[in-house]
Amino acid sequence: MTTSVSSKLTTVLIANRGEIARRIARTARMMGLHTIGLVTAPDRLMPHAAEMDRLIDLEQWRGTGEPYADSAVMSEVLGLLPAGTAVHPGYGFLAENATFAHMVSDADMVWVGPKPSVIEQMGSKINARAIAETAGVATIPGYSESQVDGDLCAAAERIGWPVLVKASAGGGGKGIRIARASDEFEPALHEARSEALRAFGDDRVIVERYIERPRHIEVQIMGDHHGRVVDLGTRECSVQRRYQKLFEEAPAPNLPDDVRAAIRGAAVKLAESVGYDSAGTVEFVVDAATHEWFFLEMNTRLQVEHCVTEQVTGVDLVELMFQSAMGEPLSLADPITITGHALEARIAAEDPTVDFVPQIGTVHHVVVPSEVRWDAAVEPGSTITPHFDSMIAKLIVTGSSRPDAITKMRTALDGLVIGGLVTTAGLHRWLVDHPMFVDAAITTRFLDETRVPAMPAPPIIQAARVWRDANRTSQSAQSVQSASPWSNHTGFSLTPHQPRRPIGVRHADEVVEVTLSTDGVADGTGGDQPAARATASVVDQSTGRVSITVNGTTFHFEMLSRTERWAATLENRRGTGDALVAPFPAVVAEVNVAPGDVVAGGQVLVVIEAMKMLHSLKATGAGIVDAVPVAVGDQVSTDQPLVTFTEDSPEEASP
């Protein structure tokens, strides 16, 4: 697609970071625009910073908050730019902030998004419900007329349990809790409000009926300043955890034709009713059992999952946003042509086998298969910090049909290597083989109801735990080699016909031997274990790091020096006793106890924030608080004690 926008516009401020900043910059460069990016200290060496023509450092405004999301900070940034500069907010941060959109317009700049009045109207889920009802679009039974606790609780009783308590503002799964009975309502309300206030600066909530078998279906729409709105088809976004999407596809599969037509029509009707004039998404809940559908919310911005729509329509949504922002009519056919099927796996720095615990660290290796779309925030050497959202990349494939796309996704995940930290890639590889996914029978409850399989030990750990005990280290190299099942190369091999040499490697607290071919590819056998096959690997001799992908999961190893190979393995985990400890690196958001307090099992003692999500840490039993060595705002590491208890027995400490 080509556009004349580049002849009218010369510069764009990309008011975001990470993969979306890179994605916007890609289209901006294609259009001949000069790009200005933003950075803070954690981002100075990240890829998006290197790709911009000019950078504005936000560190001077960092203070205690997040400058990317601070409209007052951004007001000062706008003062550094010439009139006529375009401002694209991406998603998250200030993308749906009407105040910021007004600032851009008032500064005689070009806001690349829907007009501020539409953001104001649709940014509140309370207002959006009312607008949808006026437009004749079905909404889920709910209540938001009062924000008094008692009124909300009474409304929940009338609606009937279970109910959903969700933030009126924002999105991204934040500020949402389920209450299945009256005694769960008060804590659910408190947690939803607290998270909403921190994320959006607005603690208003809606209480609505909770649909037990919901599918999350979206319609991508695009509008211009001339009153035209076009829908670009549906997306399925039902694979979720904590109300955040993990995997998307377009078009949405397994929908009756009348339901598909109805929700596409409803999306256009709603957008036309507010004069929508940019890219946006209308989200619906579809009951998997009855096919009833209800309006959920409208996102007045580009979505993370916009890529799958682009793949099946052949349009560039960012380019269309620039077109509309400059007042040009949409150059789109109506209806749009949908060709093939696209899948998107959101790769997040999280461990899906341990309740999606956030991961931080350095990315050592990145290998991306050919013939895929790879929108990424990271490259080798990038450091993942706890300051931002955990998504680090999106892997997108397109096939002639859904089965073809699934096959291509399997192949792509098998060939993907992200060495250095745990990601969700292995979860996606498991997902695309799951019968419910293959049959398009997933609901948003899927991951709550289906146990994610534990991440297996790496094949070489399964096969050769030969040096775990200190007394084994006295063996000679020859005896260890002959005792190791890796000396029989029959089951796990990438290059079975090339010369090999043994090296020692460490994975977590395990030290084992693995063989490398002369070109540095790991191989070996599982011995009595089932044969395991590595589908991709990287060996970096210069840094001593090895990454091996098996079934979509990348395992990380460090080569050992000759001295380290024969040294005893030492236990290095800190003993934390009965203390409440941090489960992962985070920032302390709330401390609800003090020394001397008597606590009961299940009581929330500390709330921590990691990668923009709040996590309530509860007492596992009754006790008396001895010390609270942390305060709000402290950054804590894995296993760091947050609350310690006296030696009094739980019985004595019970309230």
DRENBA-657446 format. One record per atom (N, C-alpha, C): x, y, z; residue in one letter. Coordinates in steps of 0.05 Angstrom, whole numbers, plus 5000, padded with zeros to 4 digits. Each point is the difference from the previous one (the first is absolute). Layout:
XYZA...
***
This chain:
501749765000M498350245000M501850255000M499350204985T501550255000T498150225008T501250225010T498450225010T501550264995T498550224999S501250264996S500650145026S499649865022V500550125026V502850105003V501949844989S502850085003S500750274988S498450094980S500550264988S499050225018S498349955019K498850205017K501350005028K501149775007L501149965027L502949934998L501650105018T502949944999T501049855024T498750035023T501249905025T497849875017T500749785014V498149885018V501449945027V498750085021L500949915027L498649745007L501549795005I498849755008I500049995030I497750055012A499950035029A499649735014A501949824995N499849735011N502849885000N500149745005R502649865001R499749714990R502149855000G499949724994G499249934971G498649774997E499449904974E498150184984E498150135014I498150174986I501450254989I501950115015A501550234990A501549924975A501249764999R501449914976R498149964977R497649895007R498149944978R499050264987R499450215017I499250264989I502250124984I502449995010A502350114986A500449874973A499449744997R500349864975R498250134978R497550055007T498250134981T500850294995T500850145022A500850284997A502350024980A502049835002R502350014982R499149944971R498149814997M499049944973M498750244988M498850175018M498650244990M501850244998M502649965007G501950224998G499950205024G498949915023L499850185023L502549985018L500850225011H502150015020H498849915027H501449815014T498849895025T501550115024T498450075020I501050085027I499049805020I501849895016G499349805020G500550105028G499049855019L500350075029L501549775014L501650075020V501449805016V500250085029V500249805017T500850055028T502549835003T501250015024A502549865005A499949704993A497849865008P499949714993P499949944970P499350214984D499649954972D502250104981D502050135011R501950134983R501449814980R500449755008L501449814983L498149814986L497450055002M498049824987M499850064970M499149814985P500050044970P498350234991P497850065013H498350224989H501550265002H501750035020A501550255003A502050044977A501249784991A502050014979A498850064973A497449954997E498750034974E498950274994E499950175020M498950274997M502050194988M499050204984D501850204990D500950205021D498350035021R500750185022R498749895025R501350045023L499049915025L499650235020L497949985016I499650185022I500149835025I501950075018D500549855025D498150105021D498349815010L498050085021L501049975028L502549925003E501149945027E499850245019E500450244989Q499950245017Q497250045012Q498049884989W497350025011W499149755014W501849805003R499149745010R498950015028R501350135019G499050025027G499149735011G497650005012T499049755011T498049864982T499250144978G498049884983G501149904974G498349954981E500849904974E499550214979E502150134990P499750234982P498549944974P500349754990Y498649934976Y497050045003Y499049975024A497150015005A499150265014A501850195002D499450255014D499450224980D497550094999S499350204980S501350275006S500650065025A501450255006A502849994989A501449785002V502749974989V499850034970V498049864988M499850014971M499350284990M498750165017S499550284992S502650154997S501949955017E502650124998E501549904975E499749744994V501349894977V498950134974V497450045000L498850134976L501150274995L500850145022G501250264998G502650004986G501349774998L502649984986L499749954970L497549974991L499649914972L498850234983L500650004974P498850214983P497149954995P498550214994A497249984993A499849824975A497849864999G499549824977G501149725003G501449955022T501049735005T497749825006T500149754989A498049805006A500849865026A498049915015V500549855025V498449754999V501449774999H498749745000H500549875027H497849945015P500449905027P500349705003P499749854977G500249715002G497749885017G500749825019Y497949915019Y501249995028Y498250005020G500950035027G500750295006G501150045024F500950275008F497850214995F500550184981L498150234995L498349964975L499949764989A498649964975A497050065002A498849965023E497250055004E499550225020E501950195002N499850225019N499150254984N497550075005A498850234985A501450265007A501050035025T501450245007T502550034983T501549794996F502450014983F499250064971F497949884991A499150054972A499450294996A498650125020H499450294999H502650165000H501949925017M502650155001M501350014972M500049774987V501249994973V498650194981V497349994999S498550184982S500450295007S500050065027D500350285008D502850114994D502049824997A502750084994A500450024970A497849994985D500150024970D501649774988D499649775012M501249764989M497849804991M500949794987V498149814988V499749755017V497749965012W499549765016W499349774982W501649785002V499549774983V498349805016V497450055000G498149835015G497350134998G498049885013P497350124999P500050275014P498150164993K499850275012K499649985030K501050195016P499949985029P497149965011P498050114987S497349975010S499149714999S500949854980V499349724998V501549845021V502550075005I501549865021I498650045027I499050255005E498650055025E497549845002E498549994978Q497549855000Q500349705005Q501949894985M500349715000M502149905020M501650185011G502149925019G498949915026G497650095008S498749905023S498149784993S500449775012K498249774993K497250065008K499650175021I497350075008I498650164978I501550204989N498850164978N499649834975N502049834995A499949834976A497549825001A499449895023R497649835003R497550164992R499850245010A497750174995A499850074970A502250064988I500050064971I499249764984I501049765007A499349764986A497049945003A498950045024E497249955004E498350194983E500950264999T498550204984T500149924970T502349884992A500349934972A498749734993A498749885021G498649754995G501949755000G502350035012V501949775001V499849875027V499749735000A499549855025A502450035019A499450035026T502150025020T499449795022T502149935014I499749815022I498550135023I498149865013P498750115023P502050095021P499750255009G502050115019G499050245014G501850125017Y499250235016Y502550185004Y499550264997S502250205005S498950275009S497450015006E498750265006E501250125026E500949845018S501150105025S502749875005S501850145013Q502649885008Q500249955030Q497750025014V500049945028V500249695004V501749915018D500449725003D497549845004D498250105017G497549865006G498249984976G499950214984D498449994976D501049804980D502749994997L501249814981L499649725009L500249955026C499649735011C497149924996C498150185005A497149944996A499449944971A501350154982A499749954972A501049724992A502349925012A501049734995A498149795009A498750045022E498049815010E497749984980E499150234989R497850004981R500849864974R502450064991I500949884974I500349705003I501049915023G500449725006G502949924996G500949835019W502849914999W500449794979W502449994988P502350185005P499750264985P501550205009V500150264987V502950084994V500250174980L502650114993L500150295010L502250065015V500550285008V502250104983V499550204983K502150094982K500250304999K502550104995A500550284999A498450134977A499150245005S498550154980S502050104979S502450085008A502050124982A502049794991A501450064979G502349844992G499349744988G502049824999G499849744988G502449835008G500749814983G502349835005G499649805023G497449955007G499549805021G500450105028G500650265004K500650105026K497450105014K499949965026G497750095015G497549824996G500549744998I497849814996I500249785020I497749945014R500049785019R497249864998R500049745007I497449855001I499349965029I497450035006A498949935026A497849794996A500449775012R498149784996R497949985022R500450155021A498150005023A500350275015A498150065017S500050265013S502550055017S501149785012D502350045017D502650064984D499949964974E502250064983E499950284987E497750135004F499550254985F501850225010F500150045027E501550235011E503049994992E501449775004P502849994992P500350044969P498249894985A500250034970A499750294993A498150145013L499650284994L502450175008L501249945023H502450145009H502349964981H500549764992E502249944982E499650124972E497649994990A499450114973A500450305001A499050135021R500250295002R502950095003R501549865017S502850075005S501649974975S499749794985E501549964976E499250204978E497450064999A499050194980A501150285006A500150085026L501050265007L502950034993L501549795005R502950014994R500550004970R498449854985A500549984972A498850234984A497750105008F498550194983F499450265014F500650025026G499350245015G497050035004G498549794998D497050005002D499249745013D498750025023D499349755014D497049924997D498650134981R497249924996R499949724987R497949865007V499749724991V497249954990V499749794985I497449894991I499749725012I497649945009V499449735009V498149884979V500749774989E498349884979E500049705002E498149894988R499749714999R502549874988R500949785013Y502349864990Y499149764984Y500849994974I499249784983I502049785003I499149765006E501749785008E501649894976E498950004976R501449894977R500450224979R501650205006P500250234981P502249964979P499450094976R502050044980R500450304996R502550084996H500650284996H500450054970H498150134988I500050054971I500150304995I501750084981E500450284994E499450064971E499350254995V499750104972V501850244997V501849994981Q501750234994Q498550204982Q499950255008I498750204984I502050224993I499450144978M501650234992M498150224990M500450245010G498350224991G501750244990G498650184986D501450244992D498450255008D501050244993H498750255007H497750074983H499349824981H497850054981H497649845007H499949875023G497749855009G499949714991G502149914988R500149724990R501349825021R498749775005V501149805018V499949734985V502249865001V500249744987V500949795020V498849775000D501049785017D501949834985D502149915014L502149834987L500049725011L497749915008G499749725008G500349955029G499949755008T500049915027T502749895009T500349985026R502349875013R499149845024R501349785005E499549845024E502350055019E499350075025C502150075020C499349865026C499149754999S499049865024S502249875017S502449964989V502149895016V501150225018V499350005026Q500750215018Q500949905027Q501550165014R500649955028R499950275014R498750015023R499550245014R498850224982R498249914983Y498650184982Y501850144980Y502449904996Q501850114980Q500449784978Q500050094975K500049824978K502849884996K500149754992L502549864994L500349924971L497849964987F500149884973F497550104985F500450094975E497750104985E500049894972E497750014987E499849914972E497950164985E500350014974A498050134983A499849844974A497449964991P497650095013P499349815023P498150085017A499149845022A498749744989A500949775009P499049744989P497449925014P498749814988N497849865013N497850195010N499350194984L497850185006L497749954980L497549985009P497849984980P500050254983P499349974975D500050224981D498450245010D497649945012D498350225009D501250155023D501449865018V501450135022V502250184990V501649894982R502250164988R499050254987R497949984984A498950234986A498950205020A498749895021A498750185020A502050175015A502249875009I502050165016I501650194982I500549924976R501350194982R498250244994R497549954996G498150224996G499750175025G499949885023A499850155025A502450185005A502449904993A502450155004A499950264983A499249974975V499950234982V497950205010V497749895008K497850175010K500950165024K501449875019L500950145024L502050224992L502049934983A502050194992A498850244986A498049954982E498750224986E498550185019E498949895021S498450165019S501750215015S502749955001V501750205014V501850154981V499649954974G501750144980G502949915001G500449745002Y502749895004Y501750054975Y502650085005D501650104977D502949905000D500549765010S502749895000S499749695003S502349885006A499949715006A498949955028A498449805003G498949935026G498949714999G499449915024T499149725002T497549995018T498049874990V497549965016V500149715009V499949965026E500349735012E497349905010E499649744996F497649865007F500549755016F498149935017V500049745013V497949834985V500949764992V498149814988V499949765017V497549935008D499649765017D500549754983D502049845007A500749774984A497849794998A498350005021A497849805001A497650094984A499350255001T497550094988T500450184975T502450104996H500750194979H498850275004H498950055024E499150275007E502550185000E499750254991W502350184999W499250265013W502050135013F499650255014F502450194995F499450254998F502150204999F501650005026F502650014998L501750005024L501350275004L501450104980E501350275003E501150074972E500850254999M501350104975M502850115007M502049914986N502750105003N500650214979N500450245008T500350234982T502950044993T501249794989R502950004993R500649764983R502549984992L501149774988L500249785021L499449754992Q500249775019Q502649854995Q500949865021V502349834998V499749804977V497549894998E499549794981E499250104972E500550264994H499350104974H501449854977H502349875007C501649874979C498549794985C498449845014V498649784986V497950114980V498850235007T498250124982T501550104975T502350125004E501650104977E500849774982E500649775012Q500949774984Q497849894982Q497550005009V497849884984V498650214982V500550265005T498850204983T501950144981T502649985006G502050124983G500250305004G498950115021V500150295005V502150065022V500950255001D501750095021D498450195017D499249915024L498250165016L501450265010L502549995005V501450245009V500050214978V500449914975E499950194977E497250124998E498049835003L497250104999L499550215022L501249965023M499750195022M501250274993M502349994987F501350254991F498250144978F498949844982Q498250104980Q497750155012Q498749875019S497650125012S500850255016S502249995014A500950235016A500450254983A500849964975M500450224982M497550084985M497749875007G497550084988G499449884974G501649804992E499549874974E497949785002E498449964980P498049795000P501449724999P498649815012L501149735000L500149884972L502349884993S500249864974S499649715004S497649925010L499449725006L497549914986L500149764990A497549884989A498249935023A497450004995D498049925020D497949834986D499849745007P501449875022P502949934993P501649985020I502849944997I500349704993I502049934985T500549724993T501749875021T499249775010I501549855020I501249764985I502649975002T501449784986T501749845019T499549745002G501749835017G499450025029G501949925017H499649995029H502750085013H499950165021A502450095013A499949935030A502249935012L500349945028L502250175012L499650095024E502150165014E500449895028E502649945006A500849925027A501450235013A498950095023R501450215015R502149875017R502550064995I502249895015I500650195023I499549895024A500450175024A502249885018A501450175014A502149925019A498649915026A498849764999E498549895022E500449705000E499949885023D500149715002D497249895003D498849894979P497249915001P499649765018P502149865007T499749765017T499950075030T500650255006V500050095028V498350255002V497449974992D498150225002D500950254985D501349964978F500950224983F501750215015F501849905016V501750185016V501850164980V500150275003P501650164983P503049935002P501350024977Q502949944999Q501550254992Q502450045012I501750224991I502749884994I501650154985G502749904993G500750104972G502249894990T501150084974T499449794979T499150094977V499649824977V502649954987V501049755000H502649944989H499849924970H497949854993H499849904973H497250054989H499850074975V497450024987V500349884971V498549794995V499949884973V497149994992V499350134978V497250014991V499849854973V498249814998P499749864975P499250184977P500649924976S499350154976S497049984995S498950174983E497249994992E498150055023E500850155019V498150085022V500250315002V498050115013R500250295007R500950015029R502050155006W501250015027W500050295009W498250085017D499950275011D501149985028D502550105005A501349945025A501150265013A500149995026A501350215016A502849955006A501049754995V502649925009V501749884978V502650015004E502049884983E502149895019E501949844990P502149915018P501450235015P500249975026G501250215016G497950175015G497549984992S497950175013S499649905028S499450185018T499549945028T497150045007T498849795012I497250025008I499950095030I498650215005T499850115028T497249965010T499550055026P497349975011P498350254996P501050204985H498650264999H497750014980H500049824981F498050024978F498549744997F498150004981D498549764994D501849784991D499249755005S501849774996S500149914971S498350104982M500149914972M502550104987M501649824987I502550084988I499949964969I498049864990A499949954971A497349884992A499550014974K497649874989K500949844976K499349754999L500649824978L497449964984L500050084975I497649994984I500549834975I498149814995V500249844976V497350024985V500149964973T497750024983T499949754982T497649874999G499749774984G497650034981G499749814982S497850014981S497449935014S500249865023S497749925015S500849985029S498149965019R500849985028R501849765005R499349754989P501949785005P502850064989P500250134977D502650074989D501450205018D498650195011A501350195018A501049875025A498449815011I500849855024I502649854994I500149874978T502549854992T502450194999T499650234988K502250194998K500850115027K498150035019M500650105026M501649795015M499349754998R501649785013R502950014990R500350024974T502750004989T501650255009T498650225001A501450255008A500849995029A498349905018L500749985028L502249805005L500149784984D502149815002D502750114992D500050204983G502550124991G500750265014G498450095019L500550255014L501949955023L502150165003V501849995023V500150285012V499250015026I500450245016I501649925024I502650034999G501749905022G500650215021G499949915025G500750175022G497950035022G497549954993L497950015020L497649844991L498349935019V497649844993V497950184987V498749904979T497850144987T497649824997T497950114989T497549844996T500049854973T502249994986A500149874974A499349705003A500949875021G499449725004G497049965005G498750185014L497149995004L498650014973L500850184982H498750024974H500449744984H502449885002R500449754985R498249785011R499649995026W498149815012W497150064991W499450265000L497350094993L499149914972L501850044980V499149954973V499749704994V500849835019D499549714997D497649915016D498950185017H497849925018H497549964984H498549785004P497649944985P497950235000P499750135023M498150215002M500750244982M502650064998F500850214982F499749924971F500849764994V499849904973V497150004991V498249945018D497150004994D498750275003D501550205006A498950275004A497950015021A500549865023A498149985022A500950145025A501950184997I501250145023I498150225010I499850035027T498750235012T502150145018T499250235010T501950155017T500649865026T498449795006R500549845024R502049774996R500949974975F501749774993F502449965018F501650215004L502449965016L499449985029L497650095009D499249955028D499249715004D499049884980E498949735002E501949784990E502050074986T501849814988T502850035013T501049795011R502650025013R502250034979R501650215003V502350044982V502149795009V501049844981P501949795009P502550135011P501249875020A502550105011A502150004979A501750205001M502250014981M501949775006M500649834981P501849775005P502850105005P501549835014A502950055002A501149994972A502150164995P501249984974P500949714994P499949924975P500849724993P502649925012P502050184999I502649915011I500049975030I498250155013I499749975029I498649745007I498049934984Q498649745004Q502049774996Q501850044981A501749784992A502549975017A501150215010A502649985012A500450175025A498849925022R500450145025R502449885014R502350034987V502449845007V501750145021V499750275004W501750135019W498550155022W497549915005R498450155019R501149995028R501149775008D501149975027D503050065000D500950125021A502850075002A501949764997A499249775011N501849775000N500449894972N498250084981R500349914973R502250154985R500750245011T501950174986T502949885001T500449815017S502749885002S500649804978S497949934985Q500449814978Q501850124978Q501449834986S501650104978S498250084977S501150154982A498450084976A499149764985A501849794998Q499349774985Q497749855013Q500049975027S497949855013S497350144998S500150275002V497550154997V498949974972V501850024981Q499149984972Q498749734995Q501349795010S498949734995S497449955015S499750135024A497649975015A497750154989A500650214984S497950174990S498649884976S497350005000P498649904977P500450174975P501350245004W500650164977W502349884983W501349795012S502149874984S498949824978S497449965001N498649844980N498250184983N500950084977H498650214984H498049884981H497749925011T498049884983T497250145001T499450145022G497350095002G499650304997G502050175005F499650294999F502350114984F499650054975S502250084983S499150194978S501650204997L499550194978L501949954977L502549925006T502049964979T501549745005T498749774997P501149745009P502449914985P500750124978H502249904984H502550175002H500050205018Q502450175002Q501549945026Q502650065000P501649955024P498950155024P500449895024R498950125024R502150045021R499550185019R501750035023R498450075024R500649885023P498350045024P500850265014P497950145011I500550235016I498249985025I500650155021G498350015023G498250254998G497549985008V498250235000V498450005025V499050245007R498350035024R497350094992R497949885012H497250094997H498950035028H499450245008A499150055028A502249895019A499349825018D502049895018D501049734992D499549924975E500849744989E502550034982E502049835004V502349994983V500149734986V500150014973V500049754985V501950024977V500349794985E501750004976E498349984976E500850154979V498649994975V502150004978V499349884977T501950004979T499350204979T502150124988L499650194978L501349894975L498750044978S501349944975S502050224994S501649964980T502150194994T498950284992T497550014991D498950264993D498450115023D500249885024G498950125024G497149945005G498949784990V497249925004V499849785021V498350035020A499849815021A498649744991A501049775010D498649764994D500549805023D498549775000G500349805021G497749814999G499649855022T497849815002T498750025026T497549905001G498649995025G500449745015G501749834990G500549745014G497449855002G499249935025D497449855003D497650194998D500550274999Q497850184997Q499050004971Q497550084996P499150024972P501850194984P500549934976A501850174984A498850284997A501750205003A499250284997A501550124976A498750164985R501250114976R500050315003R502450124998A500250294999A499250094972A498350204999T499150104974T501650254991T501450125019A501750234994A502050045023A502350114993S502050055022S501950214991S501250135020V502150204996V502249955020V502550004991V502349985018V501850244995V500450155021D501750244998D502649955015D502149924985Q502549935012Q501350245014Q499550244989S501450235011S499050085028S497449955005T498950065026T499549765017T500349764988G499649755016G497149945006G498250094982R497149955004R498949814979R498249835009V498749814982V497050025003V498550014979S497150005000S499049784982S498149835011I498949784984I497050015002I498649994978T497150004999T499049724996T498249915018V498749744998V497050055004V498349924981N497150045001N499350295007N501350194988G499450285004G501250135024G501149845019T501250115024T503050024996T501150235005T502950044998T501349965027T502049825002F501549965024F502750144998F501050105023H502350165000H502249885017H502450004989F502349885014F502450184999F501849965020E502650145000E502249794998E501850054981M502349824999M501750045024M501249795010L501750015024L503049994991L501650145016S502949974996S500849725010S502449924994R501049745008R499949985031R500750225014T499950005029T497249965010T498150154988E497249995010E498849724995E500949864979R498849744993R500549805023R502250045014W500649795021W499650115028W498950245002A499550115027A497349905011A499849985026A497549915012A497850214996A497649904996T497750184998T499150095027T499750265005L499350115026L497150094999L498649965022E497350105003E500150305004E498650164985N500150295002N497350135005N498049845005R497450125006R500050115029R499050235003R499850125026R497849885017R500549935024G498049905018G498250225010G497449974996T498250215007T498049925022T500249755010G498349925021G497150034994G498550115020D497150034996D499350294991D502050154991A499550274992A498450014975A498550224997L498650064974L502250124982L500549874977V502150104983V498950074973V501650174985A499250084973A500349764982A497949934985P500249774981P501550064975P500550264995F501450094976F500850295003F501850114984P500750285002P497650184996P499750205017A497650174999A500550265016A498050175000V500050245016V497749985020V500650075025V497949995021V498050224996V497449924997A497950184995A498450075026A499649805017E498550045025E501249835022E500150105024V500849855024V497750035020V498749785006N497650015016N500349915029N502549945009V500549915027V502450155012V500249985026A502350125014A500949805022A502450035010P501049835022P498049985023P499549765009G498149965022G497249934992G499350044974D497449944990D499549705001D497549925007V499249724999V498549964973V500949804985V498849964974V498949724998V498149974982A498749744995A500749904973A499849744996G500649874975G498250124978G501150064977G498550124978G499850305000G501050135021Q499950295002Q502250124982Q499250214985V501950134982V501950175016V502649944999L501950145017L501550224983L500849924976V501550194983V498949974971V499950224986V499450004972V502450104985V500849844979I502350084984I499150054971I501650154986E499450064972E502449914983E499449844979A502049914982A498950024972A501350144982M499250024972M497150084998M499450215015K497350144999K497749835011K500549795014M497949845013M500549995030M497750025015L500149985029L499749715009L501549925020H499949735011H499750015030H497949895011S499550005028S501349765013S501750055020L501449795014L498749955027L499149765005K498449945023K501549825020K499250025026A501149835020A499149714995A501849825003T499349724996T498849875025T500150155022G498949905025G500050235021G498949945024A500050205021A502850065010A500450245010G502750075010G500050285012G502250065013I500550275010I502350124985I499650244989V502150134984V502350095018V502549914992D502450085014D501250264988D500350004974A501250234986A498950024972A500150254990V499250064972V502350154988V502049864988P502450144991P499850144974P497650054990V499650144975V497950225003V500050194982A498150225000A498950044972A497850144998V498850064974V502150144982V500249914975G501950114982G502649854998G500649825019D502549854999D499949804977D502349974987Q500349794980Q501249765013Q498749774997V500949755013V500749794980V501649815009S500949784982S498749745009S500349804983T498849745006T501049895027T498149905016D500649885026D500850205021D499850264994Q500750205021Q497750005021Q500749985026P497950015021P498550275000P497449985001L498350245002L498850035027L499249785012V498950005027V501149755015V501050045024T500949775016T498249985025T500049765012F498249955022F501549915025F498750035023T501249915025T499949705002T501349895020E500049715003E497549895014E498150185007D497549915012D498749804981D498749805011S498649804984S497650124987S499149894977P497650104987P497650005018P499849805017E497749995018E500050235019E502350075011E500250235018E499550264986E500750014974A499850254985A497350044987A498349805000S497550034986S498350215014S498650164984P498350215012P497549895012P
***
